[in-house]
Each structure stands twice: as structure tokens, then as C-alpha cells.
Amino acid sequence: MVLTIVGPSAVIAAIGFASIRALGRNPSAAPKILPAMIVSLVFAEAVAIIGLLVLFHLFG
């Protein structure tokens, strides 16, 4: 159960760190960086939700 929480959390942290770092280097690239960041966050959350659903189905 811990991996279904820690894994996506680490991915979300890495996405946030990379996007803020990229925006710090090139603020004019925000219209390209932000949609890519949002799509990546949605995929990470989807994986987390699917992992929790599988976990609860197997052990619930």
C-alpha cells in the first residue's frame, strides 16, 4: 500500500521540480511547459488511482 502512495508522490514531485526549474530558466516558455506539466500530472494521478483500486480489490 505504501508503494501506491510513495511512487506517484515521487513522480509528482519530480514533475513539479522539473517544471519550476524550466520556468526559472526560460519564463517565456510557460505556454509550452504548463500544458505538458498538467498532462503529466494527470497521468501520474491516474496511475495512483488505478493502483489504489487494484489494491482495494485484491485486499479489500
PDB file of N, CA, C and O in Angstrom:
ATOM      1  N   MET A   1       0.823  -1.192   0.000  1.00  0.00           N
ATOM      2  CA  MET A   1       0.000   0.000   0.000  1.00  0.00           C
ATOM      3  C   MET A   1       0.867   1.255   0.000  1.00  0.00           C
ATOM      4  O   MET A   1       0.491   2.285  -0.560  1.00  0.00           O
ATOM      5  N   VAL A   2       2.004   1.154   0.622  1.00  0.00           N
ATOM      6  CA  VAL A   2       2.887   2.316   0.690  1.00  0.00           C
ATOM      7  C   VAL A   2       3.405   2.686  -0.700  1.00  0.00           C
ATOM      8  O   VAL A   2       3.550   3.867  -1.015  1.00  0.00           O
ATOM      9  N   LEU A   3       3.682   1.680  -1.527  1.00  0.00           N
ATOM     10  CA  LEU A   3       4.207   1.969  -2.866  1.00  0.00           C
ATOM     11  C   LEU A   3       3.185   2.679  -3.738  1.00  0.00           C
ATOM     12  O   LEU A   3       3.561   3.473  -4.601  1.00  0.00           O
ATOM     13  N   THR A   4       1.898   2.409  -3.531  1.00  0.00           N
ATOM     14  CA  THR A   4       0.883   3.096  -4.334  1.00  0.00           C
ATOM     15  C   THR A   4       0.756   4.559  -3.934  1.00  0.00           C
ATOM     16  O   THR A   4       0.158   5.350  -4.663  1.00  0.00           O
ATOM     17  N   ILE A   5       1.308   4.924  -2.791  1.00  0.00           N
ATOM     18  CA  ILE A   5       1.280   6.320  -2.354  1.00  0.00           C
ATOM     19  C   ILE A   5       2.613   7.003  -2.650  1.00  0.00           C
ATOM     20  O   ILE A   5       2.643   8.123  -3.160  1.00  0.00           O
ATOM     21  N   VAL A   6       3.703   6.331  -2.331  1.00  0.00           N
ATOM     22  CA  VAL A   6       5.028   6.933  -2.466  1.00  0.00           C
ATOM     23  C   VAL A   6       5.447   7.069  -3.930  1.00  0.00           C
ATOM     24  O   VAL A   6       6.058   8.070  -4.304  1.00  0.00           O
ATOM     25  N   GLY A   7       5.128   6.080  -4.758  1.00  0.00           N
ATOM     26  CA  GLY A   7       5.528   6.115  -6.162  1.00  0.00           C
ATOM     27  C   GLY A   7       4.985   7.318  -6.907  1.00  0.00           C
ATOM     28  O   GLY A   7       5.765   8.110  -7.435  1.00  0.00           O
ATOM     29  N   PRO A   8       3.659   7.481  -6.966  1.00  0.00           N
ATOM     30  CA  PRO A   8       3.113   8.654  -7.656  1.00  0.00           C
ATOM     31  C   PRO A   8       3.495   9.980  -6.991  1.00  0.00           C
ATOM     32  O   PRO A   8       3.633  10.998  -7.668  1.00  0.00           O
ATOM     33  N   SER A   9       3.662   9.967  -5.678  1.00  0.00           N
ATOM     34  CA  SER A   9       4.077  11.199  -4.999  1.00  0.00           C
ATOM     35  C   SER A   9       5.469  11.624  -5.450  1.00  0.00           C
ATOM     36  O   SER A   9       5.725  12.811  -5.652  1.00  0.00           O
ATOM     37  N   ALA A  10       6.359  10.665  -5.605  1.00  0.00           N
ATOM     38  CA  ALA A  10       7.705  10.979  -6.083  1.00  0.00           C
ATOM     39  C   ALA A  10       7.672  11.483  -7.522  1.00  0.00           C
ATOM     40  O   ALA A  10       8.415  12.397  -7.881  1.00  0.00           O
ATOM     41  N   VAL A  11       6.813  10.891  -8.343  1.00  0.00           N
ATOM     42  CA  VAL A  11       6.691  11.339  -9.735  1.00  0.00           C
ATOM     43  C   VAL A  11       6.138  12.755  -9.790  1.00  0.00           C
ATOM     44  O   VAL A  11       6.626  13.581 -10.561  1.00  0.00           O
ATOM     45  N   ILE A  12       5.130  13.044  -8.983  1.00  0.00           N
ATOM     46  CA  ILE A  12       4.541  14.385  -8.957  1.00  0.00           C
ATOM     47  C   ILE A  12       5.569  15.408  -8.477  1.00  0.00           C
ATOM     48  O   ILE A  12       5.639  16.517  -9.007  1.00  0.00           O
ATOM     49  N   ALA A  13       6.364  15.037  -7.479  1.00  0.00           N
ATOM     50  CA  ALA A  13       7.408  15.946  -7.000  1.00  0.00           C
ATOM     51  C   ALA A  13       8.458  16.197  -8.080  1.00  0.00           C
ATOM     52  O   ALA A  13       8.912  17.328  -8.252  1.00  0.00           O
ATOM     53  N   ALA A  14       8.841  15.157  -8.801  1.00  0.00           N
ATOM     54  CA  ALA A  14       9.835  15.316  -9.870  1.00  0.00           C
ATOM     55  C   ALA A  14       9.292  16.177 -11.005  1.00  0.00           C
ATOM     56  O   ALA A  14      10.020  16.997 -11.566  1.00  0.00           O
ATOM     57  N   ILE A  15       8.017  15.994 -11.345  1.00  0.00           N
ATOM     58  CA  ILE A  15       7.403  16.812 -12.395  1.00  0.00           C
ATOM     59  C   ILE A  15       7.371  18.277 -11.972  1.00  0.00           C
ATOM     60  O   ILE A  15       7.714  19.160 -12.759  1.00  0.00           O
ATOM     61  N   GLY A  16       6.966  18.535 -10.746  1.00  0.00           N
ATOM     62  CA  GLY A  16       6.918  19.905 -10.247  1.00  0.00           C
ATOM     63  C   GLY A  16       8.292  20.545 -10.198  1.00  0.00           C
ATOM     64  O   GLY A  16       8.459  21.701 -10.586  1.00  0.00           O
ATOM     65  N   PHE A  17       9.270  19.798  -9.724  1.00  0.00           N
ATOM     66  CA  PHE A  17      10.631  20.320  -9.646  1.00  0.00           C
ATOM     67  C   PHE A  17      11.169  20.662 -11.030  1.00  0.00           C
ATOM     68  O   PHE A  17      11.748  21.729 -11.234  1.00  0.00           O
ATOM     69  N   ALA A  18      10.974  19.750 -11.977  1.00  0.00           N
ATOM     70  CA  ALA A  18      11.497  19.976 -13.329  1.00  0.00           C
ATOM     71  C   ALA A  18      10.794  21.138 -14.015  1.00  0.00           C
ATOM     72  O   ALA A  18      11.431  21.924 -14.716  1.00  0.00           O
ATOM     73  N   SER A  19       9.484  21.251 -13.817  1.00  0.00           N
ATOM     74  CA  SER A  19       8.763  22.336 -14.490  1.00  0.00           C
ATOM     75  C   SER A  19       9.112  23.698 -13.893  1.00  0.00           C
ATOM     76  O   SER A  19       9.265  24.668 -14.635  1.00  0.00           O
ATOM     77  N   ILE A  20       9.237  23.789 -12.589  1.00  0.00           N
ATOM     78  CA  ILE A  20       9.617  25.060 -11.965  1.00  0.00           C
ATOM     79  C   ILE A  20      11.045  25.433 -12.351  1.00  0.00           C
ATOM     80  O   ILE A  20      11.350  26.606 -12.567  1.00  0.00           O
ATOM     81  N   ARG A  21      11.907  24.442 -12.437  1.00  0.00           N
ATOM     82  CA  ARG A  21      13.283  24.720 -12.855  1.00  0.00           C
ATOM     83  C   ARG A  21      13.326  25.212 -14.302  1.00  0.00           C
ATOM     84  O   ARG A  21      14.069  26.137 -14.630  1.00  0.00           O
ATOM     85  N   ALA A  22      12.520  24.584 -15.164  1.00  0.00           N
ATOM     86  CA  ALA A  22      12.476  25.015 -16.567  1.00  0.00           C
ATOM     87  C   ALA A  22      11.882  26.410 -16.691  1.00  0.00           C
ATOM     88  O   ALA A  22      12.354  27.217 -17.491  1.00  0.00           O
ATOM     89  N   LEU A  23      10.852  26.696 -15.907  1.00  0.00           N
ATOM     90  CA  LEU A  23      10.263  28.041 -15.937  1.00  0.00           C
ATOM     91  C   LEU A  23      11.230  29.086 -15.393  1.00  0.00           C
ATOM     92  O   LEU A  23      11.223  30.232 -15.843  1.00  0.00           O
ATOM     93  N   GLY A  24      12.054  28.702 -14.435  1.00  0.00           N
ATOM     94  CA  GLY A  24      13.054  29.628 -13.906  1.00  0.00           C
ATOM     95  C   GLY A  24      14.122  29.968 -14.934  1.00  0.00           C
ATOM     96  O   GLY A  24      14.615  31.095 -14.978  1.00  0.00           O
ATOM     97  N   ARG A  25      14.477  28.992 -15.757  1.00  0.00           N
ATOM     98  CA  ARG A  25      15.487  29.235 -16.787  1.00  0.00           C
ATOM     99  C   ARG A  25      14.930  30.000 -17.972  1.00  0.00           C
ATOM    100  O   ARG A  25      15.619  30.837 -18.556  1.00  0.00           O
ATOM    101  N   ASN A  26      13.665  29.711 -18.336  1.00  0.00           N
ATOM    102  CA  ASN A  26      13.085  30.323 -19.529  1.00  0.00           C
ATOM    103  C   ASN A  26      11.610  30.638 -19.266  1.00  0.00           C
ATOM    104  O   ASN A  26      10.739  29.846 -19.625  1.00  0.00           O
ATOM    105  N   PRO A  27      11.323  31.779 -18.646  1.00  0.00           N
ATOM    106  CA  PRO A  27       9.931  32.111 -18.319  1.00  0.00           C
ATOM    107  C   PRO A  27       9.028  32.283 -19.539  1.00  0.00           C
ATOM    108  O   PRO A  27       7.812  32.125 -19.434  1.00  0.00           O
ATOM    109  N   SER A  28       9.602  32.601 -20.675  1.00  0.00           N
ATOM    110  CA  SER A  28       8.769  32.797 -21.866  1.00  0.00           C
ATOM    111  C   SER A  28       8.252  31.474 -22.432  1.00  0.00           C
ATOM    112  O   SER A  28       7.394  31.480 -23.315  1.00  0.00           O
ATOM    113  N   ALA A  29       8.750  30.356 -21.946  1.00  0.00           N
ATOM    114  CA  ALA A  29       8.306  29.040 -22.416  1.00  0.00           C
ATOM    115  C   ALA A  29       7.126  28.507 -21.610  1.00  0.00           C
ATOM    116  O   ALA A  29       6.753  27.343 -21.759  1.00  0.00           O
ATOM    117  N   ALA A  30       6.543  29.336 -20.767  1.00  0.00           N
ATOM    118  CA  ALA A  30       5.439  28.894 -19.915  1.00  0.00           C
ATOM    119  C   ALA A  30       4.254  28.330 -20.697  1.00  0.00           C
ATOM    120  O   ALA A  30       3.681  27.333 -20.259  1.00  0.00           O
ATOM    121  N   PRO A  31       3.856  28.915 -21.831  1.00  0.00           N
ATOM    122  CA  PRO A  31       2.720  28.322 -22.561  1.00  0.00           C
ATOM    123  C   PRO A  31       2.982  26.907 -23.074  1.00  0.00           C
ATOM    124  O   PRO A  31       2.034  26.166 -23.333  1.00  0.00           O
ATOM    125  N   LYS A  32       4.231  26.524 -23.225  1.00  0.00           N
ATOM    126  CA  LYS A  32       4.546  25.164 -23.669  1.00  0.00           C
ATOM    127  C   LYS A  32       4.770  24.221 -22.489  1.00  0.00           C
ATOM    128  O   LYS A  32       4.463  23.032 -22.577  1.00  0.00           O
ATOM    129  N   ILE A  33       5.300  24.742 -21.395  1.00  0.00           N
ATOM    130  CA  ILE A  33       5.658  23.899 -20.257  1.00  0.00           C
ATOM    131  C   ILE A  33       4.427  23.535 -19.428  1.00  0.00           C
ATOM    132  O   ILE A  33       4.278  22.382 -19.025  1.00  0.00           O
ATOM    133  N   LEU A  34       3.560  24.485 -19.172  1.00  0.00           N
ATOM    134  CA  LEU A  34       2.433  24.231 -18.279  1.00  0.00           C
ATOM    135  C   LEU A  34       1.462  23.170 -18.792  1.00  0.00           C
ATOM    136  O   LEU A  34       1.060  22.316 -18.001  1.00  0.00           O
ATOM    137  N   PRO A  35       1.061  23.167 -20.058  1.00  0.00           N
ATOM    138  CA  PRO A  35       0.173  22.074 -20.508  1.00  0.00           C
ATOM    139  C   PRO A  35       0.838  20.695 -20.425  1.00  0.00           C
ATOM    140  O   PRO A  35       0.185  19.710 -20.082  1.00  0.00           O
ATOM    141  N   ALA A  36       2.127  20.627 -20.737  1.00  0.00           N
ATOM    142  CA  ALA A  36       2.834  19.350 -20.628  1.00  0.00           C
ATOM    143  C   ALA A  36       2.904  18.895 -19.175  1.00  0.00           C
ATOM    144  O   ALA A  36       2.794  17.703 -18.886  1.00  0.00           O
ATOM    145  N   MET A  37       3.086  19.850 -18.259  1.00  0.00           N
ATOM    146  CA  MET A  37       3.123  19.514 -16.847  1.00  0.00           C
ATOM    147  C   MET A  37       1.765  19.008 -16.376  1.00  0.00           C
ATOM    148  O   MET A  37       1.694  18.035 -15.625  1.00  0.00           O
ATOM    149  N   ILE A  38       0.698  19.652 -16.806  1.00  0.00           N
ATOM    150  CA  ILE A  38      -0.640  19.243 -16.385  1.00  0.00           C
ATOM    151  C   ILE A  38      -0.970  17.849 -16.904  1.00  0.00           C
ATOM    152  O   ILE A  38      -1.529  17.035 -16.169  1.00  0.00           O
ATOM    153  N   VAL A  39      -0.634  17.563 -18.154  1.00  0.00           N
ATOM    154  CA  VAL A  39      -0.882  16.225 -18.710  1.00  0.00           C
ATOM    155  C   VAL A  39      -0.079  15.173 -17.945  1.00  0.00           C
ATOM    156  O   VAL A  39      -0.593  14.091 -17.659  1.00  0.00           O
ATOM    157  N   SER A  40       1.163  15.479 -17.615  1.00  0.00           N
ATOM    158  CA  SER A  40       1.988  14.539 -16.855  1.00  0.00           C
ATOM    159  C   SER A  40       1.419  14.298 -15.466  1.00  0.00           C
ATOM    160  O   SER A  40       1.424  13.168 -14.978  1.00  0.00           O
ATOM    161  N   LEU A  41       0.931  15.352 -14.829  1.00  0.00           N
ATOM    162  CA  LEU A  41       0.324  15.194 -13.510  1.00  0.00           C
ATOM    163  C   LEU A  41      -0.948  14.361 -13.571  1.00  0.00           C
ATOM    164  O   LEU A  41      -1.208  13.556 -12.676  1.00  0.00           O
ATOM    165  N   VAL A  42      -1.740  14.549 -14.616  1.00  0.00           N
ATOM    166  CA  VAL A  42      -2.966  13.759 -14.765  1.00  0.00           C
ATOM    167  C   VAL A  42      -2.626  12.281 -14.933  1.00  0.00           C
ATOM    168  O   VAL A  42      -3.277  11.427 -14.330  1.00  0.00           O
ATOM    169  N   PHE A  43      -1.618  11.969 -15.741  1.00  0.00           N
ATOM    170  CA  PHE A  43      -1.226  10.569 -15.912  1.00  0.00           C
ATOM    171  C   PHE A  43      -0.702   9.977 -14.606  1.00  0.00           C
ATOM    172  O   PHE A  43      -1.008   8.829 -14.286  1.00  0.00           O
ATOM    173  N   ALA A  44       0.083  10.742 -13.848  1.00  0.00           N
ATOM    174  CA  ALA A  44       0.597  10.241 -12.574  1.00  0.00           C
ATOM    175  C   ALA A  44      -0.545   9.983 -11.596  1.00  0.00           C
ATOM    176  O   ALA A  44      -0.535   8.975 -10.890  1.00  0.00           O
ATOM    177  N   GLU A  45      -1.520  10.873 -11.548  1.00  0.00           N
ATOM    178  CA  GLU A  45      -2.670  10.671 -10.670  1.00  0.00           C
ATOM    179  C   GLU A  45      -3.510   9.481 -11.121  1.00  0.00           C
ATOM    180  O   GLU A  45      -4.031   8.738 -10.289  1.00  0.00           O
ATOM    181  N   ALA A  46      -3.642   9.298 -12.428  1.00  0.00           N
ATOM    182  CA  ALA A  46      -4.414   8.154 -12.936  1.00  0.00           C
ATOM    183  C   ALA A  46      -3.753   6.842 -12.532  1.00  0.00           C
ATOM    184  O   ALA A  46      -4.436   5.894 -12.143  1.00  0.00           O
ATOM    185  N   VAL A  47      -2.445   6.786 -12.622  1.00  0.00           N
ATOM    186  CA  VAL A  47      -1.731   5.575 -12.202  1.00  0.00           C
ATOM    187  C   VAL A  47      -1.928   5.338 -10.708  1.00  0.00           C
ATOM    188  O   VAL A  47      -2.102   4.197 -10.281  1.00  0.00           O
ATOM    189  N   ALA A  48      -1.903   6.395  -9.917  1.00  0.00           N
ATOM    190  CA  ALA A  48      -2.108   6.256  -8.478  1.00  0.00           C
ATOM    191  C   ALA A  48      -3.513   5.748  -8.173  1.00  0.00           C
ATOM    192  O   ALA A  48      -3.683   4.867  -7.331  1.00  0.00           O
ATOM    193  N   ILE A  49      -4.503   6.287  -8.840  1.00  0.00           N
ATOM    194  CA  ILE A  49      -5.886   5.865  -8.597  1.00  0.00           C
ATOM    195  C   ILE A  49      -6.088   4.416  -9.027  1.00  0.00           C
ATOM    196  O   ILE A  49      -6.733   3.645  -8.316  1.00  0.00           O
ATOM    197  N   ILE A  50      -5.547   4.041 -10.174  1.00  0.00           N
ATOM    198  CA  ILE A  50      -5.663   2.654 -10.629  1.00  0.00           C
ATOM    199  C   ILE A  50      -4.952   1.714  -9.654  1.00  0.00           C
ATOM    200  O   ILE A  50      -5.459   0.635  -9.349  1.00  0.00           O
ATOM    201  N   GLY A  51      -3.795   2.118  -9.171  1.00  0.00           N
ATOM    202  CA  GLY A  51      -3.082   1.308  -8.188  1.00  0.00           C
ATOM    203  C   GLY A  51      -3.876   1.120  -6.913  1.00  0.00           C
ATOM    204  O   GLY A  51      -3.914   0.020  -6.361  1.00  0.00           O
ATOM    205  N   LEU A  52      -4.513   2.181  -6.438  1.00  0.00           N
ATOM    206  CA  LEU A  52      -5.336   2.061  -5.231  1.00  0.00           C
ATOM    207  C   LEU A  52      -6.560   1.193  -5.472  1.00  0.00           C
ATOM    208  O   LEU A  52      -6.948   0.419  -4.597  1.00  0.00           O
ATOM    209  N   LEU A  53      -7.175   1.310  -6.641  1.00  0.00           N
ATOM    210  CA  LEU A  53      -8.327   0.464  -6.950  1.00  0.00           C
ATOM    211  C   LEU A  53      -7.932  -1.011  -6.997  1.00  0.00           C
ATOM    212  O   LEU A  53      -8.652  -1.863  -6.476  1.00  0.00           O
ATOM    213  N   VAL A  54      -6.810  -1.311  -7.608  1.00  0.00           N
ATOM    214  CA  VAL A  54      -6.337  -2.696  -7.648  1.00  0.00           C
ATOM    215  C   VAL A  54      -6.017  -3.188  -6.244  1.00  0.00           C
ATOM    216  O   VAL A  54      -6.349  -4.319  -5.888  1.00  0.00           O
ATOM    217  N   LEU A  55      -5.379  -2.349  -5.452  1.00  0.00           N
ATOM    218  CA  LEU A  55      -5.038  -2.717  -4.082  1.00  0.00           C
ATOM    219  C   LEU A  55      -6.280  -3.027  -3.265  1.00  0.00           C
ATOM    220  O   LEU A  55      -6.327  -4.039  -2.567  1.00  0.00           O
ATOM    221  N   PHE A  56      -7.286  -2.166  -3.345  1.00  0.00           N
ATOM    222  CA  PHE A  56      -8.509  -2.398  -2.579  1.00  0.00           C
ATOM    223  C   PHE A  56      -9.285  -3.593  -3.111  1.00  0.00           C
ATOM    224  O   PHE A  56      -9.964  -4.279  -2.348  1.00  0.00           O
ATOM    225  N   HIS A  57      -9.192  -3.849  -4.403  1.00  0.00           N
ATOM    226  CA  HIS A  57      -9.877  -5.007  -4.971  1.00  0.00           C
ATOM    227  C   HIS A  57      -9.214  -6.310  -4.512  1.00  0.00           C
ATOM    228  O   HIS A  57      -9.898  -7.294  -4.231  1.00  0.00           O
ATOM    229  N   LEU A  58      -7.888  -6.309  -4.439  1.00  0.00           N
ATOM    230  CA  LEU A  58      -7.182  -7.519  -4.035  1.00  0.00           C
ATOM    231  C   LEU A  58      -7.282  -7.787  -2.538  1.00  0.00           C
ATOM    232  O   LEU A  58      -7.466  -8.931  -2.123  1.00  0.00           O
ATOM    233  N   PHE A  59      -7.163  -6.745  -1.731  1.00  0.00           N
ATOM    234  CA  PHE A  59      -7.088  -6.932  -0.285  1.00  0.00           C
ATOM    235  C   PHE A  59      -8.302  -6.402   0.473  1.00  0.00           C
ATOM    236  O   PHE A  59      -8.341  -6.477   1.701  1.00  0.00           O
ATOM    237  N   GLY A  60      -9.287  -5.871  -0.235  1.00  0.00           N
ATOM    238  CA  GLY A  60     -10.424  -5.255   0.449  1.00  0.00           C
ATOM    239  C   GLY A  60     -11.592  -6.116   0.642  1.00  0.00           C
ATOM    240  O   GLY A  60     -12.594  -5.679   1.208  1.00  0.00           O
TER     241      GLY A  60
END
